[in-house]
Every structure is written in structure tokens, then in C-alpha cells.
């Protein structure tokens, strides 16, 4: 009888752990790179798509990655055992989402969470954004200097042709 109870106990624990959400560990950089959208926003409402999927509508406040309008729909599994993230209406979140077959999706395995608890993530996103802006500015300077070199080459060619024309003119006139 004790053996039966022990086996039953371990069987229940095994089933429970088999049903739990399991996430692979990722660095911030890996998650940033694998996400298609990163934003902060207020959860406005949710719709139950089917027995396993919810769709949440957000009013977007800040954007870090991806093309976003003022509002966006994000899907997630309805059960946390399936790694589904549950959003509460009228609360603010930072959301990391990937494009899926039916739209953008997020999960418990992402850095998605309440905005009030996400100061470290927001700081990392701001740092990432500033680095990207510096790269863009640097590219503009490089492109600008390249454009200037090309213009000088074009102008130099024009000046060379002008001097050749002047020399030919004076050669004809003065002999």
C-alpha cells in the first residue's frame, strides 16, 4: 500500500511538471534580436479567439522595435502551463512579441511584464536605442563625406574640362 501511494504521488508530480511551461534561457541581446516588436502600452481589452488563445489590444505608448501604430493586437496562449501570458486591462506593460502565423505573439518565456517592474529592461532598451541612433548618425556622417568626395570628383572633372577648354581657346586665339 505504501508503495502504491508513493508511486501515485510521484506520478502526480511527474504529470504536473510535464504540463508546466518550460522556457529556454536567453540573454537580453538574444531576446532583443529575436523579437519583431518591442513596445510599452496599456492593455485595453482581450478577446478569446478559441479555447487556447487570447488576443489583447494595446494602446501603444513607446516603441523600441518594429513597425507599430497607435494600437496593436498581441496573441498569447490562454493557459500559463502553455507559457501563455495573461494581461490585465488598464495596466501598462513592456511587450516583446514575435510575428506568428496569425499575428504577433508573446509568452511567459519573453521579457514581457508589468511596466512598473521593468526598470532594468527599460534601461537596457533605452541604451540599445541610443546605440542604434549613434550608428545611424555615424552612417549619415560617412554617407555625407562619401557624397562630398563624389561631388568633389565630379566638380574636379568639370574644372579639368573647363581648364582644357580655356587652354584650347587661348591656343586658337593666340596661336
JOFEN-V101781 format. One record per helix or strand. SS is the DSSP state (H for helix, E for strand). FROM is the first residue (numbers start at 1). LEN is the number of residues. If there is no record, write none. Layout:
BEGIN
ss:SS from:FROM len:LEN
ss:SS from:FROM len:LEN
END
This chain:
BEGIN
ss:H from:2 len:18
ss:H from:28 len:7
ss:E from:37 len:12
ss:E from:53 len:13
ss:E from:71 len:7
ss:H from:80 len:3
ss:E from:92 len:9
ss:E from:103 len:3
ss:E from:113 len:2
ss:H from:115 len:3
ss:H from:119 len:56
END
